[in-house]
Amino acid sequence: MKCNVGTIDKVVRIIIGVVIIGLGFYFKSLWGAIGAIPLFTAFIGWCPAYLPLGISTCKEK
């Protein structure tokens, strides 16, 4: 898997993931588990949704 998630994208994904999980706890809803998806993609540095679209926010080396 080639990295396709850049640094700013990772930070945004982590913030969004934490907010979604926090809202899930606040509203006592299992929908908060969806927040694990942006966290997971941020930590591995690869987003499967970017692949068919040809998007990459990662700087080329």
CHARMM-style PDB file with segment names, atoms N, HN, CA, C and O in Angstrom:
ATOM      1  N   MET     1       0.834  -1.178   0.000  1.00  0.00      PROA
ATOM      2  CA  MET     1       0.000   0.000   0.000  1.00  0.00      PROA
ATOM      3  C   MET     1       0.883   1.247   0.000  1.00  0.00      PROA
ATOM      4  O   MET     1       1.715   1.438   0.887  1.00  0.00      PROA
ATOM      5  N   LYS     2       0.689   2.064  -0.982  1.00  0.00      PROA
ATOM      6  HN  LYS     2       0.013   1.909  -1.702  1.00  0.00      PROA
ATOM      7  CA  LYS     2       1.426   3.309  -1.092  1.00  0.00      PROA
ATOM      8  C   LYS     2       0.694   4.386  -0.296  1.00  0.00      PROA
ATOM      9  O   LYS     2      -0.533   4.477  -0.340  1.00  0.00      PROA
ATOM     10  N   CYS     3       1.452   5.193   0.425  1.00  0.00      PROA
ATOM     11  HN  CYS     3       2.448   5.119   0.461  1.00  0.00      PROA
ATOM     12  CA  CYS     3       0.870   6.265   1.236  1.00  0.00      PROA
ATOM     13  C   CYS     3       0.111   7.239   0.331  1.00  0.00      PROA
ATOM     14  O   CYS     3       0.648   7.716  -0.669  1.00  0.00      PROA
ATOM     15  N   ASN     4      -1.145   7.529   0.693  1.00  0.00      PROA
ATOM     16  HN  ASN     4      -1.581   7.142   1.506  1.00  0.00      PROA
ATOM     17  CA  ASN     4      -1.901   8.527  -0.054  1.00  0.00      PROA
ATOM     18  C   ASN     4      -2.597   9.529   0.869  1.00  0.00      PROA
ATOM     19  O   ASN     4      -3.470  10.281   0.436  1.00  0.00      PROA
ATOM     20  N   VAL     5      -2.203   9.531   2.145  1.00  0.00      PROA
ATOM     21  HN  VAL     5      -1.493   8.921   2.497  1.00  0.00      PROA
ATOM     22  CA  VAL     5      -2.771  10.455   3.117  1.00  0.00      PROA
ATOM     23  C   VAL     5      -1.632  11.309   3.675  1.00  0.00      PROA
ATOM     24  O   VAL     5      -0.718  10.794   4.319  1.00  0.00      PROA
ATOM     25  N   GLY     6      -1.694  12.613   3.422  1.00  0.00      PROA
ATOM     26  HN  GLY     6      -2.436  13.032   2.899  1.00  0.00      PROA
ATOM     27  CA  GLY     6      -0.656  13.535   3.862  1.00  0.00      PROA
ATOM     28  C   GLY     6      -0.817  13.951   5.319  1.00  0.00      PROA
ATOM     29  O   GLY     6      -1.761  13.544   5.996  1.00  0.00      PROA
ATOM     30  N   THR     7       0.115  14.763   5.784  1.00  0.00      PROA
ATOM     31  HN  THR     7       0.882  15.093   5.234  1.00  0.00      PROA
ATOM     32  CA  THR     7       0.151  15.162   7.187  1.00  0.00      PROA
ATOM     33  C   THR     7      -1.086  15.957   7.608  1.00  0.00      PROA
ATOM     34  O   THR     7      -1.700  15.651   8.630  1.00  0.00      PROA
ATOM     35  N   ILE     8      -1.448  16.958   6.840  1.00  0.00      PROA
ATOM     36  HN  ILE     8      -0.949  17.206   6.010  1.00  0.00      PROA
ATOM     37  CA  ILE     8      -2.626  17.765   7.188  1.00  0.00      PROA
ATOM     38  C   ILE     8      -3.884  16.899   7.130  1.00  0.00      PROA
ATOM     39  O   ILE     8      -4.765  17.022   7.981  1.00  0.00      PROA
ATOM     40  N   ASP     9      -3.966  16.036   6.141  1.00  0.00      PROA
ATOM     41  HN  ASP     9      -3.251  15.936   5.450  1.00  0.00      PROA
ATOM     42  CA  ASP     9      -5.102  15.122   6.008  1.00  0.00      PROA
ATOM     43  C   ASP     9      -5.181  14.207   7.232  1.00  0.00      PROA
ATOM     44  O   ASP     9      -6.275  13.941   7.730  1.00  0.00      PROA
ATOM     45  N   LYS    10      -4.048  13.728   7.718  1.00  0.00      PROA
ATOM     46  HN  LYS    10      -3.160  13.944   7.313  1.00  0.00      PROA
ATOM     47  CA  LYS    10      -4.026  12.858   8.898  1.00  0.00      PROA
ATOM     48  C   LYS    10      -4.553  13.587  10.122  1.00  0.00      PROA
ATOM     49  O   LYS    10      -5.355  13.042  10.881  1.00  0.00      PROA
ATOM     50  N   VAL    11      -4.099  14.832  10.313  1.00  0.00      PROA
ATOM     51  HN  VAL    11      -3.448  15.275   9.696  1.00  0.00      PROA
ATOM     52  CA  VAL    11      -4.535  15.612  11.474  1.00  0.00      PROA
ATOM     53  C   VAL    11      -6.045  15.844  11.419  1.00  0.00      PROA
ATOM     54  O   VAL    11      -6.736  15.700  12.428  1.00  0.00      PROA
ATOM     55  N   VAL    12      -6.548  16.199  10.253  1.00  0.00      PROA
ATOM     56  HN  VAL    12      -5.987  16.316   9.434  1.00  0.00      PROA
ATOM     57  CA  VAL    12      -7.991  16.425  10.092  1.00  0.00      PROA
ATOM     58  C   VAL    12      -8.765  15.141  10.362  1.00  0.00      PROA
ATOM     59  O   VAL    12      -9.802  15.173  11.024  1.00  0.00      PROA
ATOM     60  N   ARG    13      -8.276  14.017   9.861  1.00  0.00      PROA
ATOM     61  HN  ARG    13      -7.433  13.991   9.324  1.00  0.00      PROA
ATOM     62  CA  ARG    13      -8.944  12.732  10.085  1.00  0.00      PROA
ATOM     63  C   ARG    13      -8.962  12.365  11.564  1.00  0.00      PROA
ATOM     64  O   ARG    13      -9.965  11.855  12.062  1.00  0.00      PROA
ATOM     65  N   ILE    14      -7.863  12.619  12.272  1.00  0.00      PROA
ATOM     66  HN  ILE    14      -7.048  13.034  11.867  1.00  0.00      PROA
ATOM     67  CA  ILE    14      -7.811  12.308  13.705  1.00  0.00      PROA
ATOM     68  C   ILE    14      -8.809  13.172  14.466  1.00  0.00      PROA
ATOM     69  O   ILE    14      -9.530  12.673  15.331  1.00  0.00      PROA
ATOM     70  N   ILE    15      -8.856  14.463  14.148  1.00  0.00      PROA
ATOM     71  HN  ILE    15      -8.271  14.867  13.445  1.00  0.00      PROA
ATOM     72  CA  ILE    15      -9.803  15.359  14.824  1.00  0.00      PROA
ATOM     73  C   ILE    15     -11.235  14.926  14.552  1.00  0.00      PROA
ATOM     74  O   ILE    15     -12.045  14.849  15.476  1.00  0.00      PROA
ATOM     75  N   ILE    16     -11.552  14.642  13.299  1.00  0.00      PROA
ATOM     76  HN  ILE    16     -10.893  14.704  12.549  1.00  0.00      PROA
ATOM     77  CA  ILE    16     -12.914  14.216  12.940  1.00  0.00      PROA
ATOM     78  C   ILE    16     -13.273  12.900  13.634  1.00  0.00      PROA
ATOM     79  O   ILE    16     -14.381  12.746  14.146  1.00  0.00      PROA
ATOM     80  N   GLY    17     -12.338  11.960  13.648  1.00  0.00      PROA
ATOM     81  HN  GLY    17     -11.437  12.084  13.231  1.00  0.00      PROA
ATOM     82  CA  GLY    17     -12.589  10.673  14.292  1.00  0.00      PROA
ATOM     83  C   GLY    17     -12.863  10.814  15.778  1.00  0.00      PROA
ATOM     84  O   GLY    17     -13.782  10.188  16.305  1.00  0.00      PROA
ATOM     85  N   VAL    18     -12.070  11.635  16.456  1.00  0.00      PROA
ATOM     86  HN  VAL    18     -11.323  12.144  16.028  1.00  0.00      PROA
ATOM     87  CA  VAL    18     -12.259  11.848  17.896  1.00  0.00      PROA
ATOM     88  C   VAL    18     -13.591  12.550  18.166  1.00  0.00      PROA
ATOM     89  O   VAL    18     -14.291  12.206  19.118  1.00  0.00      PROA
ATOM     90  N   VAL    19     -13.944  13.534  17.330  1.00  0.00      PROA
ATOM     91  HN  VAL    19     -13.375  13.814  16.556  1.00  0.00      PROA
ATOM     92  CA  VAL    19     -15.214  14.236  17.504  1.00  0.00      PROA
ATOM     93  C   VAL    19     -16.397  13.278  17.315  1.00  0.00      PROA
ATOM     94  O   VAL    19     -17.347  13.306  18.098  1.00  0.00      PROA
ATOM     95  N   ILE    20     -16.341  12.442  16.291  1.00  0.00      PROA
ATOM     96  HN  ILE    20     -15.569  12.419  15.656  1.00  0.00      PROA
ATOM     97  CA  ILE    20     -17.439  11.495  16.048  1.00  0.00      PROA
ATOM     98  C   ILE    20     -17.565  10.504  17.196  1.00  0.00      PROA
ATOM     99  O   ILE    20     -18.674  10.196  17.632  1.00  0.00      PROA
ATOM    100  N   ILE    21     -16.446  10.007  17.683  1.00  0.00      PROA
ATOM    101  HN  ILE    21     -15.545  10.256  17.329  1.00  0.00      PROA
ATOM    102  CA  ILE    21     -16.486   9.073  18.817  1.00  0.00      PROA
ATOM    103  C   ILE    21     -17.020   9.776  20.063  1.00  0.00      PROA
ATOM    104  O   ILE    21     -17.815   9.204  20.809  1.00  0.00      PROA
ATOM    105  N   GLY    22     -16.583  11.018  20.288  1.00  0.00      PROA
ATOM    106  HN  GLY    22     -15.938  11.483  19.682  1.00  0.00      PROA
ATOM    107  CA  GLY    22     -17.075  11.789  21.428  1.00  0.00      PROA
ATOM    108  C   GLY    22     -18.573  12.027  21.364  1.00  0.00      PROA
ATOM    109  O   GLY    22     -19.267  11.927  22.376  1.00  0.00      PROA
ATOM    110  N   LEU    23     -19.072  12.342  20.174  1.00  0.00      PROA
ATOM    111  HN  LEU    23     -18.508  12.424  19.352  1.00  0.00      PROA
ATOM    112  CA  LEU    23     -20.518  12.531  20.005  1.00  0.00      PROA
ATOM    113  C   LEU    23     -21.265  11.222  20.232  1.00  0.00      PROA
ATOM    114  O   LEU    23     -22.374  11.219  20.767  1.00  0.00      PROA
ATOM    115  N   GLY    24     -20.663  10.124  19.829  1.00  0.00      PROA
ATOM    116  HN  GLY    24     -19.762  10.127  19.395  1.00  0.00      PROA
ATOM    117  CA  GLY    24     -21.280   8.818  20.070  1.00  0.00      PROA
ATOM    118  C   GLY    24     -21.432   8.532  21.555  1.00  0.00      PROA
ATOM    119  O   GLY    24     -22.460   8.021  22.000  1.00  0.00      PROA
ATOM    120  N   PHE    25     -20.380   8.874  22.330  1.00  0.00      PROA
ATOM    121  HN  PHE    25     -19.545   9.289  21.969  1.00  0.00      PROA
ATOM    122  CA  PHE    25     -20.473   8.692  23.776  1.00  0.00      PROA
ATOM    123  C   PHE    25     -21.487   9.660  24.387  1.00  0.00      PROA
ATOM    124  O   PHE    25     -22.275   9.277  25.252  1.00  0.00      PROA
ATOM    125  N   TYR    26     -21.463  10.903  23.938  1.00  0.00      PROA
ATOM    126  HN  TYR    26     -20.823  11.214  23.235  1.00  0.00      PROA
ATOM    127  CA  TYR    26     -22.362  11.917  24.480  1.00  0.00      PROA
ATOM    128  C   TYR    26     -23.830  11.535  24.262  1.00  0.00      PROA
ATOM    129  O   TYR    26     -24.649  11.643  25.175  1.00  0.00      PROA
ATOM    130  N   PHE    27     -24.149  11.091  23.057  1.00  0.00      PROA
ATOM    131  HN  PHE    27     -23.484  11.003  22.315  1.00  0.00      PROA
ATOM    132  CA  PHE    27     -25.524  10.727  22.731  1.00  0.00      PROA
ATOM    133  C   PHE    27     -25.825   9.257  23.001  1.00  0.00      PROA
ATOM    134  O   PHE    27     -26.922   8.782  22.708  1.00  0.00      PROA
ATOM    135  N   LYS    28     -24.852   8.534  23.561  1.00  0.00      PROA
ATOM    136  HN  LYS    28     -23.961   8.920  23.800  1.00  0.00      PROA
ATOM    137  CA  LYS    28     -25.003   7.107  23.876  1.00  0.00      PROA
ATOM    138  C   LYS    28     -25.489   6.328  22.656  1.00  0.00      PROA
ATOM    139  O   LYS    28     -26.472   5.589  22.703  1.00  0.00      PROA
ATOM    140  N   SER    29     -24.750   6.529  21.555  1.00  0.00      PROA
ATOM    141  HN  SER    29     -23.951   7.129  21.517  1.00  0.00      PROA
ATOM    142  CA  SER    29     -25.121   5.913  20.287  1.00  0.00      PROA
ATOM    143  C   SER    29     -23.959   5.087  19.745  1.00  0.00      PROA
ATOM    144  O   SER    29     -22.795   5.459  19.891  1.00  0.00      PROA
ATOM    145  N   LEU    30     -24.285   3.984  19.129  1.00  0.00      PROA
ATOM    146  HN  LEU    30     -25.231   3.681  19.011  1.00  0.00      PROA
ATOM    147  CA  LEU    30     -23.254   3.153  18.499  1.00  0.00      PROA
ATOM    148  C   LEU    30     -22.731   3.770  17.213  1.00  0.00      PROA
ATOM    149  O   LEU    30     -21.731   3.303  16.667  1.00  0.00      PROA
ATOM    150  N   TRP    31     -23.395   4.816  16.721  1.00  0.00      PROA
ATOM    151  HN  TRP    31     -24.207   5.195  17.165  1.00  0.00      PROA
ATOM    152  CA  TRP    31     -22.921   5.502  15.521  1.00  0.00      PROA
ATOM    153  C   TRP    31     -21.539   6.122  15.748  1.00  0.00      PROA
ATOM    154  O   TRP    31     -20.827   6.420  14.789  1.00  0.00      PROA
ATOM    155  N   GLY    32     -21.169   6.310  16.985  1.00  0.00      PROA
ATOM    156  HN  GLY    32     -21.748   6.068  17.764  1.00  0.00      PROA
ATOM    157  CA  GLY    32     -19.851   6.836  17.311  1.00  0.00      PROA
ATOM    158  C   GLY    32     -18.727   5.909  16.875  1.00  0.00      PROA
ATOM    159  O   GLY    32     -17.587   6.342  16.709  1.00  0.00      PROA
ATOM    160  N   ALA    33     -19.049   4.640  16.691  1.00  0.00      PROA
ATOM    161  HN  ALA    33     -19.976   4.289  16.826  1.00  0.00      PROA
ATOM    162  CA  ALA    33     -18.041   3.672  16.240  1.00  0.00      PROA
ATOM    163  C   ALA    33     -17.546   4.004  14.831  1.00  0.00      PROA
ATOM    164  O   ALA    33     -16.457   3.581  14.443  1.00  0.00      PROA
ATOM    165  N   ILE    34     -18.329   4.747  14.075  1.00  0.00      PROA
ATOM    166  HN  ILE    34     -19.213   5.090  14.390  1.00  0.00      PROA
ATOM    167  CA  ILE    34     -17.912   5.165  12.730  1.00  0.00      PROA
ATOM    168  C   ILE    34     -16.646   6.020  12.810  1.00  0.00      PROA
ATOM    169  O   ILE    34     -15.873   6.075  11.853  1.00  0.00      PROA
ATOM    170  N   GLY    35     -16.433   6.675  13.931  1.00  0.00      PROA
ATOM    171  HN  GLY    35     -17.061   6.630  14.709  1.00  0.00      PROA
ATOM    172  CA  GLY    35     -15.250   7.498  14.120  1.00  0.00      PROA
ATOM    173  C   GLY    35     -13.949   6.710  14.053  1.00  0.00      PROA
ATOM    174  O   GLY    35     -12.880   7.294  13.875  1.00  0.00      PROA
ATOM    175  N   ALA    36     -14.027   5.403  14.194  1.00  0.00      PROA
ATOM    176  HN  ALA    36     -14.895   4.928  14.339  1.00  0.00      PROA
ATOM    177  CA  ALA    36     -12.832   4.568  14.110  1.00  0.00      PROA
ATOM    178  C   ALA    36     -12.284   4.526  12.681  1.00  0.00      PROA
ATOM    179  O   ALA    36     -11.092   4.288  12.488  1.00  0.00      PROA
ATOM    180  N   ILE    37     -13.121   4.747  11.698  1.00  0.00      PROA
ATOM    181  HN  ILE    37     -14.090   4.939  11.854  1.00  0.00      PROA
ATOM    182  CA  ILE    37     -12.677   4.680  10.299  1.00  0.00      PROA
ATOM    183  C   ILE    37     -11.683   5.788   9.973  1.00  0.00      PROA
ATOM    184  O   ILE    37     -10.600   5.484   9.472  1.00  0.00      PROA
ATOM    185  N   PRO    38     -11.996   7.065  10.232  1.00  0.00      PROA
ATOM    186  CA  PRO    38     -10.982   8.079   9.941  1.00  0.00      PROA
ATOM    187  C   PRO    38      -9.734   7.941  10.808  1.00  0.00      PROA
ATOM    188  O   PRO    38      -8.632   8.250  10.354  1.00  0.00      PROA
ATOM    189  N   LEU    39      -9.890   7.480  12.049  1.00  0.00      PROA
ATOM    190  HN  LEU    39     -10.784   7.229  12.418  1.00  0.00      PROA
ATOM    191  CA  LEU    39      -8.709   7.257  12.886  1.00  0.00      PROA
ATOM    192  C   LEU    39      -7.814   6.176  12.294  1.00  0.00      PROA
ATOM    193  O   LEU    39      -6.597   6.339  12.219  1.00  0.00      PROA
ATOM    194  N   PHE    40      -8.421   5.081  11.879  1.00  0.00      PROA
ATOM    195  HN  PHE    40      -9.411   4.949  11.940  1.00  0.00      PROA
ATOM    196  CA  PHE    40      -7.664   3.969  11.303  1.00  0.00      PROA
ATOM    197  C   PHE    40      -6.934   4.395  10.036  1.00  0.00      PROA
ATOM    198  O   PHE    40      -5.752   4.092   9.871  1.00  0.00      PROA
ATOM    199  N   THR    41      -7.622   5.092   9.143  1.00  0.00      PROA
ATOM    200  HN  THR    41      -8.582   5.338   9.277  1.00  0.00      PROA
ATOM    201  CA  THR    41      -6.981   5.509   7.894  1.00  0.00      PROA
ATOM    202  C   THR    41      -5.883   6.538   8.150  1.00  0.00      PROA
ATOM    203  O   THR    41      -4.901   6.593   7.410  1.00  0.00      PROA
ATOM    204  N   ALA    42      -6.043   7.354   9.190  1.00  0.00      PROA
ATOM    205  HN  ALA    42      -6.841   7.310   9.791  1.00  0.00      PROA
ATOM    206  CA  ALA    42      -4.992   8.321   9.526  1.00  0.00      PROA
ATOM    207  C   ALA    42      -3.754   7.609  10.041  1.00  0.00      PROA
ATOM    208  O   ALA    42      -2.634   7.971   9.680  1.00  0.00      PROA
ATOM    209  N   PHE    43      -3.939   6.613  10.870  1.00  0.00      PROA
ATOM    210  HN  PHE    43      -4.849   6.318  11.164  1.00  0.00      PROA
ATOM    211  CA  PHE    43      -2.789   5.934  11.464  1.00  0.00      PROA
ATOM    212  C   PHE    43      -2.047   5.038  10.481  1.00  0.00      PROA
ATOM    213  O   PHE    43      -0.833   4.875  10.599  1.00  0.00      PROA
ATOM    214  N   ILE    44      -2.749   4.455   9.514  1.00  0.00      PROA
ATOM    215  HN  ILE    44      -3.736   4.587   9.418  1.00  0.00      PROA
ATOM    216  CA  ILE    44      -2.042   3.621   8.537  1.00  0.00      PROA
ATOM    217  C   ILE    44      -1.551   4.439   7.349  1.00  0.00      PROA
ATOM    218  O   ILE    44      -0.700   3.978   6.588  1.00  0.00      PROA
ATOM    219  N   GLY    45      -2.088   5.668   7.182  1.00  0.00      PROA
ATOM    220  HN  GLY    45      -2.780   6.042   7.800  1.00  0.00      PROA
ATOM    221  CA  GLY    45      -1.628   6.548   6.106  1.00  0.00      PROA
ATOM    222  C   GLY    45      -2.120   6.170   4.727  1.00  0.00      PROA
ATOM    223  O   GLY    45      -1.525   6.559   3.722  1.00  0.00      PROA
ATOM    224  N   TRP    46      -3.198   5.419   4.671  1.00  0.00      PROA
ATOM    225  HN  TRP    46      -3.682   5.103   5.487  1.00  0.00      PROA
ATOM    226  CA  TRP    46      -3.732   4.976   3.383  1.00  0.00      PROA
ATOM    227  C   TRP    46      -5.254   4.981   3.446  1.00  0.00      PROA
ATOM    228  O   TRP    46      -5.847   4.454   4.388  1.00  0.00      PROA
ATOM    229  N   CYS    47      -5.876   5.576   2.443  1.00  0.00      PROA
ATOM    230  HN  CYS    47      -5.394   6.004   1.678  1.00  0.00      PROA
ATOM    231  CA  CYS    47      -7.334   5.643   2.379  1.00  0.00      PROA
ATOM    232  C   CYS    47      -7.806   4.883   1.141  1.00  0.00      PROA
ATOM    233  O   CYS    47      -7.456   5.259   0.022  1.00  0.00      PROA
ATOM    234  N   PRO    48      -8.589   3.830   1.317  1.00  0.00      PROA
ATOM    235  CA  PRO    48      -9.063   3.058   0.166  1.00  0.00      PROA
ATOM    236  C   PRO    48     -10.004   3.851  -0.748  1.00  0.00      PROA
ATOM    237  O   PRO    48     -10.109   3.531  -1.932  1.00  0.00      PROA
ATOM    238  N   ALA    49     -10.681   4.865  -0.234  1.00  0.00      PROA
ATOM    239  HN  ALA    49     -10.596   5.125   0.728  1.00  0.00      PROA
ATOM    240  CA  ALA    49     -11.577   5.676  -1.061  1.00  0.00      PROA
ATOM    241  C   ALA    49     -10.800   6.551  -2.035  1.00  0.00      PROA
ATOM    242  O   ALA    49     -11.322   6.917  -3.088  1.00  0.00      PROA
ATOM    243  N   TYR    50      -9.556   6.892  -1.697  1.00  0.00      PROA
ATOM    244  HN  TYR    50      -9.132   6.595  -0.841  1.00  0.00      PROA
ATOM    245  CA  TYR    50      -8.733   7.710  -2.580  1.00  0.00      PROA
ATOM    246  C   TYR    50      -8.229   6.922  -3.787  1.00  0.00      PROA
ATOM    247  O   TYR    50      -7.936   7.508  -4.829  1.00  0.00      PROA
ATOM    248  N   LEU    51      -8.128   5.617  -3.658  1.00  0.00      PROA
ATOM    249  HN  LEU    51      -8.366   5.141  -2.811  1.00  0.00      PROA
ATOM    250  CA  LEU    51      -7.545   4.777  -4.702  1.00  0.00      PROA
ATOM    251  C   LEU    51      -8.280   4.874  -6.043  1.00  0.00      PROA
ATOM    252  O   LEU    51      -7.636   5.191  -7.044  1.00  0.00      PROA
ATOM    253  N   PRO    52      -9.588   4.620  -6.119  1.00  0.00      PROA
ATOM    254  CA  PRO    52     -10.255   4.703  -7.424  1.00  0.00      PROA
ATOM    255  C   PRO    52     -10.354   6.132  -7.966  1.00  0.00      PROA
ATOM    256  O   PRO    52     -10.498   6.335  -9.172  1.00  0.00      PROA
ATOM    257  N   LEU    53     -10.278   7.113  -7.074  1.00  0.00      PROA
ATOM    258  HN  LEU    53     -10.161   6.948  -6.095  1.00  0.00      PROA
ATOM    259  CA  LEU    53     -10.367   8.500  -7.506  1.00  0.00      PROA
ATOM    260  C   LEU    53      -9.011   9.073  -7.917  1.00  0.00      PROA
ATOM    261  O   LEU    53      -8.939  10.148  -8.513  1.00  0.00      PROA
ATOM    262  N   GLY    54      -7.948   8.355  -7.598  1.00  0.00      PROA
ATOM    263  HN  GLY    54      -8.006   7.482  -7.114  1.00  0.00      PROA
ATOM    264  CA  GLY    54      -6.607   8.805  -7.960  1.00  0.00      PROA
ATOM    265  C   GLY    54      -6.130   9.995  -7.137  1.00  0.00      PROA
ATOM    266  O   GLY    54      -5.286  10.768  -7.591  1.00  0.00      PROA
ATOM    267  N   ILE    55      -6.664  10.144  -5.932  1.00  0.00      PROA
ATOM    268  HN  ILE    55      -7.350   9.516  -5.563  1.00  0.00      PROA
ATOM    269  CA  ILE    55      -6.307  11.265  -5.068  1.00  0.00      PROA
ATOM    270  C   ILE    55      -5.148  10.862  -4.159  1.00  0.00      PROA
ATOM    271  O   ILE    55      -5.080   9.729  -3.685  1.00  0.00      PROA
ATOM    272  N   SER    56      -4.242  11.804  -3.925  1.00  0.00      PROA
ATOM    273  HN  SER    56      -4.297  12.725  -4.311  1.00  0.00      PROA
ATOM    274  CA  SER    56      -3.172  11.605  -2.962  1.00  0.00      PROA
ATOM    275  C   SER    56      -2.824  12.957  -2.365  1.00  0.00      PROA
ATOM    276  O   SER    56      -2.490  13.903  -3.078  1.00  0.00      PROA
ATOM    277  N   THR    57      -2.909  13.032  -1.020  1.00  0.00      PROA
ATOM    278  HN  THR    57      -3.180  12.263  -0.440  1.00  0.00      PROA
ATOM    279  CA  THR    57      -2.527  14.259  -0.329  1.00  0.00      PROA
ATOM    280  C   THR    57      -1.129  14.126   0.262  1.00  0.00      PROA
ATOM    281  O   THR    57      -0.643  15.034   0.937  1.00  0.00      PROA
ATOM    282  N   CYS    58      -0.497  13.009   0.009  1.00  0.00      PROA
ATOM    283  HN  CYS    58      -0.891  12.272  -0.540  1.00  0.00      PROA
ATOM    284  CA  CYS    58       0.855  12.743   0.495  1.00  0.00      PROA
ATOM    285  C   CYS    58       1.855  13.376  -0.464  1.00  0.00      PROA
ATOM    286  O   CYS    58       1.723  13.261  -1.683  1.00  0.00      PROA
ATOM    287  N   LYS    59       2.861  14.048   0.105  1.00  0.00      PROA
ATOM    288  HN  LYS    59       2.967  14.142   1.095  1.00  0.00      PROA
ATOM    289  CA  LYS    59       3.888  14.655  -0.740  1.00  0.00      PROA
ATOM    290  C   LYS    59       4.730  13.548  -1.373  1.00  0.00      PROA
ATOM    291  O   LYS    59       5.098  12.576  -0.714  1.00  0.00      PROA
ATOM    292  N   GLU    60       5.026  13.710  -2.647  1.00  0.00      PROA
ATOM    293  HN  GLU    60       4.728  14.499  -3.183  1.00  0.00      PROA
ATOM    294  CA  GLU    60       5.853  12.752  -3.370  1.00  0.00      PROA
ATOM    295  C   GLU    60       7.291  12.860  -2.926  1.00  0.00      PROA
ATOM    296  O   GLU    60       7.790  13.961  -2.690  1.00  0.00      PROA
ATOM    297  N   LYS    61       7.965  11.727  -2.809  1.00  0.00      PROA
ATOM    298  HN  LYS    61       7.560  10.833  -3.000  1.00  0.00      PROA
ATOM    299  CA  LYS    61       9.373  11.711  -2.418  1.00  0.00      PROA
ATOM    300  C   LYS    61      10.255  11.529  -3.603  1.00  0.00      PROA
ATOM    301  OT1 LYS    61      11.478  11.491  -3.463  1.00  0.00      PROA
TER     302      LYS     61
END
